[in-house]
Amino acid sequence: MRFALPAVTQLATIAALLICQTALAQTKEFEIREDRAYLGGQPIELWGLRCGNALHSEAITERHIRNLDNMTAHGINLIGVYIQGSNAGWPDADAALNGFTREGGLKPAVADRLERLILEADRRGMVVMVGLFTPRKDQDFYDEAAVQRAVEEAAAFLRDHGLRNVFIDIMHEFSHPERIDHPLFREPGGEAKKAKLTGWFKAVAPDIEVGVCPAADSSTGDSYPGMDVRIIQKDMPIPRDGFVVNVESQRQDVYQNDGVFAESQVAKILDDCTAYHAAPNAAYLFHAAFIQGITNASGSAPHPEMGGGGRKASDRGVKFYYEWVRDHVGRYEYPRHVPHEPGH
């Protein structure tokens, strides 16, 4: 015998389903098709900033959010953040936040900041690279089981909160020759280990794109079975195959004098920009001590703001990168860049 649900129960069930569907569709979806980036089904060109310590505190995350409009006005539509914070620069290179517990739990406060930043980026049609682990913090995990839990919790958080305008760098600088502690994050057997990490993530969130960044000065490769994103760093050459993201361009300023660049250093950065602009399958995250370090000589880092021209200590900044992207790629209005008109 079949029984009809009471009307109130039916309405409650429908409401629950609608809430669930809404939660699963909070943001546009980032995808890779034929070695090109897509967001919300639209092809996009990605130009970014490496903001490795953007989740360090509520105040720093809020500063990043408040500068997103200036980023897009200059054509920047990709930011890279890490749950385990990156090199904190000067005076303490290891001062970055670790967003995981020793057992691999994702800390709620960090998860909240990450969600808020991702949602604000999505409002502007931006993409967020979410890095999980870094060489300066991997030793904080008790064991491999804790690493697996961290991968799975991060994947479940993004999946359950419908945060899809993202891709993942599971382990930054895999096989770093000096600072990697867990054997899972270094050679030998790198391909199998990267595939294992990716498998843990994909078992929970199969529709989110994943990669692993090799250490530039190590013997580990920049591709492996099961990867979606071919991640490189520093001066590694741009591969012709795959969708390639340089998540850490070669830094030219120093943490002890952040945001100050010699003319030759600016020229090197802009040469990199030209090379990536000519590579349709590649994206670029500009890396500078001014953007990533914590405190530094400036006393106010990390800076999501562009600052000044960067030629002297009284005018610290990376304005030249913002303006190059604006002038050569255009301001960003999802899903495309609009050519810049001088004077506007």
C-alpha positions as CSV (number, residue, x, y, z in Angstrom):
1,M,0.0,0.0,0.0
2,R,1.3,3.5,-0.9
3,F,0.8,6.5,1.4
4,A,0.9,10.1,0.3
5,L,3.1,12.4,2.2
6,P,1.3,15.2,4.1
7,A,1.5,18.5,2.2
8,V,3.7,20.1,4.8
9,T,6.1,17.2,4.6
10,Q,6.2,17.4,0.8
11,L,6.9,21.2,0.9
12,A,9.7,20.6,3.5
13,T,11.2,17.9,1.2
14,I,11.1,20.2,-1.8
15,A,12.6,23.0,0.2
16,A,15.4,20.8,1.4
17,L,16.2,19.7,-2.2
18,L,16.2,23.3,-3.4
19,I,18.6,24.3,-0.5
20,C,20.9,21.4,-1.4
21,Q,20.9,22.3,-5.1
22,T,21.7,25.9,-4.2
23,A,24.6,24.9,-2.0
24,L,26.0,22.8,-4.8
25,A,25.8,25.7,-7.3
26,Q,27.2,28.6,-5.3
27,T,29.8,29.6,-7.9
28,K,30.6,29.2,-11.6
29,E,32.5,26.1,-12.5
30,F,36.1,26.2,-13.6
31,E,37.0,23.6,-16.2
32,I,39.7,22.7,-18.6
33,R,38.8,21.8,-22.2
34,E,41.3,21.0,-24.9
35,D,44.1,22.7,-22.8
36,R,42.2,25.9,-22.3
37,A,40.5,27.5,-19.3
38,Y,36.7,27.8,-19.0
39,L,34.6,29.4,-16.3
40,G,30.8,29.0,-16.2
41,G,31.1,27.4,-19.7
42,Q,32.9,30.5,-21.1
43,P,36.5,30.5,-22.4
44,I,38.7,32.8,-20.3
45,E,42.3,34.0,-20.2
46,L,43.8,33.9,-16.8
47,W,46.2,36.5,-15.3
48,G,47.1,36.2,-11.7
49,L,48.8,37.1,-8.4
50,R,50.4,34.6,-6.0
51,C,48.8,35.6,-2.7
52,G,50.2,32.7,-0.7
53,N,49.4,34.1,2.7
54,A,46.0,35.6,1.9
55,L,44.3,33.5,4.6
56,H,46.8,34.4,7.4
57,S,44.2,36.5,9.4
58,E,40.8,38.0,9.1
59,A,42.3,41.4,8.4
60,I,44.6,40.2,5.7
61,T,41.8,38.2,4.0
62,E,39.6,41.3,4.1
63,R,42.3,43.4,2.5
64,H,42.4,40.9,-0.4
65,I,38.7,41.0,-0.8
66,R,38.6,44.8,-0.9
67,N,41.2,44.8,-3.6
68,L,39.5,42.4,-6.0
69,D,37.8,45.2,-7.9
70,N,41.1,46.9,-8.5
71,M,42.6,43.6,-9.7
72,T,39.8,43.0,-12.3
73,A,40.0,46.7,-13.4
74,H,43.6,45.9,-14.3
75,G,42.8,42.5,-15.9
76,I,43.8,40.3,-13.0
77,N,41.3,37.5,-12.6
78,L,43.2,34.7,-10.8
79,I,44.6,34.6,-7.3
80,G,46.5,31.8,-5.6
81,V,46.1,31.1,-1.9
82,Y,47.4,28.4,0.4
83,I,45.7,26.7,3.3
84,Q,49.2,26.0,4.6
85,G,50.7,29.4,4.2
86,S,53.8,30.0,2.0
87,N,57.2,31.5,2.7
88,A,56.5,34.4,5.1
89,G,59.7,36.3,4.2
90,W,61.3,38.6,6.7
91,P,61.8,38.6,9.6
92,D,60.5,35.0,10.1
93,A,60.2,32.8,7.0
94,D,58.2,30.2,8.9
95,A,55.6,32.6,10.4
96,A,52.8,31.6,7.9
97,L,49.5,30.2,9.0
98,N,48.9,26.4,9.0
99,G,45.2,25.9,8.3
100,F,45.2,22.2,9.2
101,T,45.5,20.5,12.6
102,R,48.3,18.0,13.2
103,E,45.6,15.3,12.6
104,G,44.7,16.8,9.3
105,G,41.5,18.6,10.3
106,L,40.6,21.8,8.3
107,K,40.4,24.6,10.9
108,P,37.0,26.2,10.8
109,A,38.2,29.8,10.9
110,V,40.5,29.2,7.9
111,A,37.7,27.4,6.0
112,D,35.4,30.4,6.6
113,R,38.0,32.9,5.3
114,L,38.6,30.7,2.3
115,E,34.9,30.4,1.4
116,R,34.4,34.2,1.8
117,L,37.3,34.9,-0.5
118,I,36.2,32.4,-3.1
119,L,32.7,33.7,-3.1
120,E,33.8,37.3,-3.5
121,A,36.1,36.2,-6.3
122,D,33.2,34.5,-8.0
123,R,31.1,37.6,-7.9
124,R,33.7,39.2,-10.2
125,G,34.1,36.1,-12.4
126,M,37.5,35.3,-11.0
127,V,39.2,32.0,-10.4
128,V,41.0,30.9,-7.2
129,M,43.9,28.5,-7.1
130,V,43.7,26.7,-3.7
131,G,47.0,25.3,-2.5
132,L,46.8,22.7,0.2
133,F,50.4,21.9,1.4
134,T,53.8,23.7,1.4
135,P,57.3,22.5,2.3
136,R,57.5,24.8,5.4
137,K,54.5,23.2,7.1
138,D,54.2,19.6,6.0
139,Q,56.2,18.4,9.0
140,D,53.3,19.6,11.2
141,F,51.3,16.5,10.2
142,Y,51.6,13.5,12.5
143,D,51.7,10.9,9.7
144,E,50.4,9.9,6.2
145,A,46.9,9.3,7.6
146,A,46.8,12.9,8.7
147,V,47.8,14.0,5.2
148,Q,45.0,11.9,3.7
149,R,42.5,13.4,6.1
150,A,43.6,16.9,5.2
151,V,43.2,16.2,1.4
152,E,39.8,14.7,1.9
153,E,38.5,17.4,4.3
154,A,39.6,20.2,1.9
155,A,38.0,18.4,-1.0
156,A,34.8,17.8,1.0
157,F,34.6,21.4,2.1
158,L,34.9,22.7,-1.5
159,R,32.4,20.1,-2.8
160,D,29.8,20.5,0.0
161,H,29.9,24.4,-0.2
162,G,29.6,24.4,-3.9
163,L,32.9,26.2,-4.5
164,R,33.7,25.4,-8.1
165,N,35.6,28.4,-9.4
166,V,38.8,26.8,-8.2
167,F,41.6,24.5,-9.0
168,I,44.0,22.8,-6.6
169,D,47.8,22.7,-6.1
170,I,47.9,19.7,-3.7
171,M,51.6,20.0,-2.8
172,H,53.7,23.0,-3.7
173,E,57.3,22.3,-4.5
174,F,57.0,18.6,-4.4
175,S,60.4,17.0,-3.7
176,H,61.9,20.3,-2.4
177,P,65.6,19.4,-1.8
178,E,65.8,21.0,1.7
179,R,62.4,21.5,3.4
180,I,60.2,18.4,2.6
181,D,59.8,16.1,5.6
182,H,57.1,13.6,4.8
183,P,58.4,10.9,2.3
184,L,55.0,11.1,0.6
185,F,55.9,14.5,-0.8
186,R,59.3,13.7,-2.3
187,E,61.1,11.4,-4.7
188,P,61.6,8.5,-5.3
189,G,58.4,7.2,-6.7
190,G,57.1,10.7,-7.3
191,E,54.6,9.8,-10.1
192,A,52.9,7.2,-7.9
193,K,52.8,9.5,-4.9
194,K,51.3,12.4,-6.8
195,A,48.7,10.1,-8.3
196,K,47.9,8.8,-4.8
197,L,47.4,12.3,-3.5
198,T,45.2,13.2,-6.5
199,G,43.2,10.0,-6.1
200,W,42.4,10.9,-2.5
201,F,41.1,14.3,-3.6
202,K,39.2,13.0,-6.7
203,A,37.5,10.3,-4.7
204,V,35.8,13.1,-2.7
205,A,35.5,15.9,-5.3
206,P,35.9,14.3,-8.8
207,D,34.8,17.5,-10.7
208,I,37.5,19.8,-9.3
209,E,40.7,20.2,-11.3
210,V,43.9,19.1,-9.5
211,G,47.7,19.3,-10.0
212,V,50.9,19.1,-8.1
213,C,53.7,21.7,-8.4
214,P,57.2,20.3,-8.7
215,A,60.2,22.0,-7.1
216,A,62.0,23.7,-9.9
217,D,65.5,22.5,-8.9
218,S,64.6,18.9,-8.2
219,S,64.4,15.8,-10.5
220,T,60.7,15.4,-10.1
221,G,58.5,15.9,-13.2
222,D,55.8,18.4,-14.0
223,S,53.3,15.8,-15.2
224,Y,51.9,12.5,-13.8
225,P,49.0,10.1,-14.3
226,G,45.6,11.6,-13.3
227,M,46.6,15.3,-13.2
228,D,44.2,18.0,-14.6
229,V,46.4,21.1,-14.3
230,R,50.1,21.0,-15.4
231,I,51.6,23.2,-12.6
232,I,55.1,24.7,-12.9
233,Q,57.0,27.4,-11.0
234,K,59.8,30.0,-11.4
235,D,61.8,29.8,-14.7
236,M,60.6,26.3,-15.7
237,P,59.9,26.3,-19.5
238,I,56.3,26.5,-20.6
239,P,55.2,23.0,-21.9
240,R,53.3,22.9,-25.2
241,D,50.9,20.3,-23.9
242,G,48.3,20.5,-21.2
243,F,46.8,23.5,-19.4
244,V,49.8,25.0,-17.7
245,V,49.9,27.3,-14.7
246,N,53.0,28.9,-13.3
247,V,51.9,29.3,-9.7
248,E,55.1,31.0,-8.6
249,S,56.9,33.1,-11.1
250,Q,60.6,33.9,-10.3
251,R,60.6,36.4,-7.5
252,Q,62.7,39.5,-8.3
253,D,62.4,41.6,-5.1
254,V,63.7,40.6,-1.7
255,Y,61.7,40.3,1.5
256,Q,64.2,42.5,3.3
257,N,63.4,45.3,0.8
258,D,60.0,44.2,-0.6
259,G,58.4,46.1,-3.4
260,V,61.7,47.6,-4.7
261,F,62.9,46.5,-8.1
262,A,65.9,47.4,-10.3
263,E,65.1,48.3,-13.9
264,S,66.6,44.9,-15.1
265,Q,64.3,43.0,-12.6
266,V,61.2,44.8,-14.0
267,A,62.3,44.0,-17.5
268,K,62.7,40.3,-16.6
269,I,59.1,40.2,-15.2
270,L,57.7,41.9,-18.2
271,D,59.6,39.5,-20.5
272,D,57.9,36.6,-18.6
273,C,54.5,38.4,-19.1
274,T,55.1,38.6,-22.8
275,A,56.0,34.9,-23.0
276,Y,52.9,33.8,-21.2
277,H,50.7,36.1,-23.2
278,A,52.0,34.4,-26.3
279,A,51.2,30.9,-24.9
280,P,47.4,30.3,-25.2
281,N,47.5,27.1,-23.0
282,A,49.3,28.9,-20.1
283,A,48.4,31.1,-17.1
284,Y,50.7,33.1,-14.9
285,L,50.7,34.0,-11.2
286,F,53.0,36.9,-10.5
287,H,55.1,36.3,-7.4
288,A,56.7,39.1,-5.4
289,A,57.9,39.5,-1.8
290,F,55.7,42.6,-1.6
291,I,52.6,40.5,-2.3
292,Q,53.4,37.3,-0.3
293,G,55.7,38.1,2.7
294,I,54.4,38.8,6.2
295,T,55.6,42.2,7.6
296,N,58.9,42.4,5.6
297,A,60.9,45.6,5.5
298,S,57.8,47.6,4.4
299,G,56.2,46.6,7.7
300,S,52.8,46.2,6.1
301,A,53.0,43.1,3.9
302,P,51.4,41.0,2.5
303,H,50.0,43.5,0.0
304,P,47.1,42.6,-2.2
305,E,47.2,46.3,-3.2
306,M,49.3,47.3,-6.1
307,G,51.2,50.0,-4.2
308,G,53.6,52.3,-6.1
309,G,56.0,52.1,-9.0
310,G,58.5,49.9,-7.1
311,R,61.7,51.8,-8.0
312,K,62.6,53.1,-4.5
313,A,61.7,52.4,-0.9
314,S,59.5,55.4,-0.7
315,D,57.4,54.1,-3.6
316,R,57.2,50.4,-2.9
317,G,54.8,48.4,-5.1
318,V,54.0,46.3,-8.1
319,K,52.0,48.8,-10.1
320,F,54.0,48.0,-13.2
321,Y,52.6,44.5,-13.3
322,Y,49.0,45.6,-12.9
323,E,49.4,48.2,-15.6
324,W,51.2,45.8,-18.0
325,V,48.2,43.4,-17.8
326,R,45.7,46.2,-18.2
327,D,47.5,47.7,-21.2
328,H,48.4,44.5,-23.0
329,V,45.5,42.2,-22.1
330,G,42.8,44.6,-20.9
331,R,40.5,45.1,-17.9
332,Y,38.5,42.1,-17.0
333,E,34.8,41.9,-17.3
334,Y,33.7,38.3,-17.1
335,P,34.1,36.4,-19.3
336,R,36.5,38.5,-21.3
337,H,39.2,41.1,-21.2
338,V,38.3,44.5,-22.7
339,P,41.0,46.5,-24.4
340,H,42.2,49.4,-22.3
341,E,41.6,52.9,-23.7
342,P,44.1,55.4,-22.4
343,G,42.5,58.2,-20.5
344,H,39.6,56.1,-19.4
